[in-house]
């Protein structure tokens, strides 16, 4: 959402024109005080009421204030205000790796970790620009490339909706599988420019089988692929295995190490809402570029509106244009 005040100005030196507006405001205040002093010296108040029965009073200050703010908006527009906007990337590749280990059945996140993960992942891919390639990896004791990177969201959505849980957790293997998937995507665009790629790993646990996380992180560093990690769930999570309640707290240290080493970002989420917010932040960074866009027309509009209001008030109250 755009804020009222811009992020930057393309011609900031022109903002010195605001001093002229300040000068006008000071001059108005000075004249107002002088007018007040003259009124006090005119001691025959009954005669004053007869010759000027309808004095404008406080209303004239409102019209003047709106007029001055309108002039200030014109100066701001003259300085060419700009703000940061998100522009969809022409091409990019993202591989989403989702934990499907048995601990994802914990109900500390409503309705369960895995159901919340499905909902958030679907929202995430739907929010990415259409030209972004999206792939899917799932991992429990084995990492599998479910969908190679594609701009078609249908197979990715279908695979997410059909996730099933299995024993153990192989985060390191998931990273290697994700890197293999990225290699199947276009490496350069039509102009020969490299296509940026990244991986997002969402899990609630730590590696129990397969190659170590450090090996996967080293391979990602060699491939120059940043990995963002999401620690999902709470430390209160439990599941039932063979009739016994087993605690399944969230592992954070190992996930932070992966993101720090590969140049990605580390996130924590303890609810569906938090997970969706995390995915929204990731989507903004990997699917969009931030550019400066001039918004002079907005402030011209502010100025026109304010000057119009000032004119209307003056005509209604004083039968004149300020």
C-alpha positions in Angstrom: 0.0 0.0 0.0 1.3 3.4 -0.9 2.0 5.9 1.8 1.0 9.6 1.5 4.6 10.8 1.8 6.9 9.5 -1.0 10.0 7.4 -0.5 12.3 9.7 -2.5 12.5 12.8 -4.7 14.1 12.8 -8.2 14.7 16.6 -7.9 15.0 17.1 -4.1 16.6 20.6 -4.4 13.2 21.9 -5.5 11.8 21.2 -2.0 13.5 24.5 -0.9 10.4 26.0 -2.5 8.6 24.9 0.7 10.4 27.8 2.5 8.3 30.1 0.3 5.2 28.4 1.6 6.4 28.8 5.1 7.0 32.5 4.4 3.4 32.9 3.2 2.2 31.2 6.3 4.2 33.5 8.6 3.0 36.6 6.6 -0.6 35.4 7.0 -0.1 35.0 10.8 1.4 38.4 11.1 -1.4 40.1 9.2 -3.9 38.2 11.3 -2.4 39.5 14.5 -2.4 43.0 13.2 -6.0 42.7 12.2 -6.8 41.5 15.7 -5.0 44.4 17.3 -6.9 46.9 15.1 -10.2 45.3 16.2 -9.3 45.7 19.9 -8.5 49.4 19.3 -11.9 49.9 17.7 -13.7 50.1 21.1 -17.2 51.1 19.8 -18.3 47.4 19.5 -22.0 48.2 18.9 -21.0 50.3 15.9 -18.6 47.6 14.7 -21.5 45.1 14.8 -23.7 47.4 12.7 -21.1 48.1 10.0 -19.7 44.5 9.9 -22.3 42.2 11.5 -20.9 39.0 10.0 -17.2 38.8 10.6 -15.5 35.6 9.2 -13.8 34.6 12.5 -12.1 31.2 12.6 -13.5 30.1 9.2 -11.1 32.4 7.3 -8.2 30.5 8.9 -9.5 27.1 7.7 -9.7 28.3 4.1 -6.2 29.9 4.3 -4.7 26.7 5.8 -6.2 24.5 3.1 -4.9 26.9 0.5 -1.4 26.8 1.9 -1.3 23.1 2.1 -2.4 23.0 -1.5 0.5 25.2 -2.5 2.8 23.0 -0.5 1.5 20.0 -2.5 2.4 21.8 -5.7 5.9 22.3 -4.5 6.2 18.6 -3.6 5.0 17.7 -7.0 7.6 20.0 -8.6 10.3 18.1 -6.7 9.2 14.9 -8.7 8.3 12.5 -5.8 8.9 8.8 -6.3 8.2 5.6 -4.4 9.4 2.0 -4.4 7.1 -0.3 -6.4 7.2 -4.0 -7.0 7.6 -5.0 -10.7 7.2 -8.7 -11.6 10.5 -10.3 -12.7 10.7 -11.4 -16.3 12.0 -14.8 -15.4 13.0 -16.6 -12.2 13.0 -20.1 -10.8 11.9 -21.1 -7.3 11.8 -24.6 -5.9 9.6 -25.2 -2.9 10.7 -28.0 -0.6 8.0 -29.2 1.9 8.7 -31.5 4.9 6.3 -34.5 4.8 7.8 -36.3 7.9 5.4 -37.8 10.5 6.0 -34.8 12.8 4.1 -32.6 10.4 0.9 -34.4 11.7 1.2 -32.5 15.0 -1.9 -30.4 15.8 -0.2 -27.5 17.6 -1.0 -25.6 14.4 -4.6 -25.6 13.5 -5.8 -28.0 11.9 -2.4 -29.6 11.7 1.1 -28.6 10.6 0.8 -30.4 7.2 -2.7 -29.0 6.4 -1.6 -25.5 7.3 1.5 -26.0 5.2 -0.6 -27.1 2.2 -2.8 -24.1 2.5 0.1 -21.6 2.8 2.0 -23.2 -0.1 -0.9 -23.0 -2.4 -1.4 -19.3 -1.5 2.3 -18.7 -2.1 2.5 -20.1 -5.6 -0.8 -18.4 -6.6 0.8 -15.1 -5.6 3.9 -15.4 -7.7 4.0 -13.8 -11.2 2.9 -16.1 -14.0 6.3 -16.1 -15.7 8.1 -17.5 -12.6 9.0 -21.2 -12.9 7.9 -23.1 -9.8 9.1 -26.6 -8.8 8.2 -28.8 -5.9 10.3 -31.2 -3.7 8.9 -33.2 -0.8 11.0 -34.9 1.8 10.6 -37.3 4.7 13.2 -40.1 4.8 13.5 -39.7 1.1 13.6 -36.5 -1.0 11.5 -36.5 -4.2 11.2 -34.0 -7.0 7.4 -34.0 -7.4 7.3 -31.3 -10.1 10.2 -29.9 -12.1 10.1 -26.1 -12.4 7.3 -24.9 -14.7 5.1 -21.9 -15.2 2.0 -24.2 -15.1 0.7 -24.0 -11.6 -1.8 -26.9 -12.0 0.6 -29.8 -11.5 2.3 -28.0 -8.5 -1.0 -27.4 -6.9 -2.2 -30.9 -7.4 1.0 -32.3 -5.9 0.7 -30.1 -2.9 -2.9 -31.1 -2.3 -1.9 -34.8 -2.4 1.0 -34.7 0.0 1.4 -37.8 2.3 3.5 -38.3 5.4 6.4 -40.7 5.9 9.0 -41.5 8.6 12.3 -39.7 9.1 13.6 -36.3 7.8 16.2 -35.7 5.1 16.8 -32.0 4.8 20.2 -32.4 3.2 18.8 -34.7 0.5 16.0 -32.2 -0.1 18.5 -29.6 -0.9 20.3 -31.8 -3.4 17.0 -32.7 -5.0 16.1 -29.1 -5.2 19.4 -28.3 -6.9 18.8 -31.1 -9.4 15.3 -29.6 -10.2 16.7 -26.1 -10.7 19.1 -27.5 -13.3 16.2 -28.5 -15.5 14.9 -24.9 -15.7 16.2 -22.4 -18.2 19.6 -21.0 -17.1 19.4 -17.9 -19.2 16.6 -15.8 -20.7 16.0 -14.9 -24.4 18.5 -12.1 -24.0 21.2 -14.3 -22.6 20.9 -13.0 -19.1 21.1 -15.5 -16.2 17.8 -16.5 -14.7 17.9 -16.1 -10.9 16.9 -19.2 -8.9 16.3 -19.9 -5.3 15.0 -22.6 -3.0 12.6 -22.4 -0.1 12.8 -25.2 2.5 9.9 -25.5 5.0 10.3 -28.0 7.8 9.6 -28.5 11.5 12.5 -30.9 12.3 16.1 -31.7 11.8 17.9 -34.1 9.6 17.8 -37.7 10.8 18.8 -39.6 7.6 20.7 -39.0 4.4 23.5 -36.5 3.7 24.2 -33.8 6.2 22.7 -30.3 5.9 26.2 -28.9 5.5 26.8 -30.9 2.4 23.6 -29.6 0.8 24.5 -26.1 1.8 27.9 -26.4 0.3 26.5 -27.6 -2.9 24.0 -24.7 -3.0 26.9 -22.3 -2.4 28.8 -23.8 -5.3 25.7 -23.5 -7.5 25.1 -19.9 -6.2 21.6 -20.8 -5.1 20.4 -19.1 -2.0 18.2 -21.1 0.3 15.5 -19.5 2.5 14.4 -21.7 5.4 11.1 -21.7 7.4 11.0 -23.3 10.9 7.3 -24.1 11.1 5.4 -25.2 14.3 5.8 -24.7 18.0 7.8 -26.4 20.8 4.5 -27.8 22.1 3.9 -30.1 19.2 3.3 -33.8 19.8 2.4 -36.8 17.7 1.3 -40.4 18.6 3.6 -43.2 17.5 2.8 -46.8 18.5 0.3 -45.5 21.1 2.8 -43.3 22.7 2.9 -39.5 22.7 6.1 -38.1 21.3 7.2 -34.5 21.5 8.2 -32.9 18.2 9.6 -29.5 18.9 10.8 -27.3 16.1 14.5 -27.2 15.1 15.7 -23.7 14.4 19.5 -23.6 14.8 20.2 -26.0 11.8 17.8 -24.2 9.6 19.2 -20.8 10.4 22.7 -22.1 9.6 21.5 -23.3 6.1 20.0 -19.9 5.2 23.0 -17.9 6.6 25.6 -20.0 4.8 23.8 -19.9 1.4 22.7 -16.2 1.5 19.0 -16.9 2.0 16.7 -15.8 4.8 15.5 -17.5 7.9 11.9 -17.4 9.1 9.9 -18.8 12.0 6.1 -19.4 11.9 3.9 -20.8 14.6 0.5 -20.5 12.8 -1.1 -20.6 9.4 -1.3 -16.8 9.4 2.3 -16.4 10.2 3.3 -19.0 7.6 1.3 -17.2 4.9 2.9 -13.9 6.0 6.4 -15.5 5.7 5.6 -16.8 2.2 4.3 -13.4 1.2 7.6 -11.8 2.2 9.5 -14.5 0.3 7.3 -14.1 -2.7 7.9 -10.3 -2.8 11.7 -10.8 -2.8 12.0 -13.7 -5.3 9.2 -12.8 -7.7 9.5 -9.1 -7.9 12.1 -6.4 -8.4 11.9 -3.1 -6.6 12.0 0.0 -8.7 11.5 3.7 -8.3 8.4 5.1 -9.9 7.6 8.8 -10.2 4.3 9.7 -8.5 4.2 13.4 -9.4 0.6 13.1 -10.7 -0.6 12.0 -7.2 0.6 15.2 -5.6 -0.7 17.3 -8.5 -4.0 15.7 -7.7 -3.6 16.5 -4.0 -2.9 20.1 -4.8 -5.8 20.4 -7.2 -8.2 19.0 -4.6 -7.0 21.2 -1.8 -7.0 24.4 -3.9 -10.5 23.5 -5.0 -11.7 23.0 -1.4 -10.1 26.3 -0.4 -11.9 28.1 -3.3 -15.2 26.5 -2.4 -15.0 27.5 1.2 -14.1 31.0 0.3 -17.0 31.3 -2.0 -19.4 29.8 0.5 -18.2 31.9 3.5 -16.9 35.1 2.0 -18.3 35.3 -1.6 -14.8 35.6 -3.0 -11.9 33.5 -4.3 -8.8 33.5 -2.0 
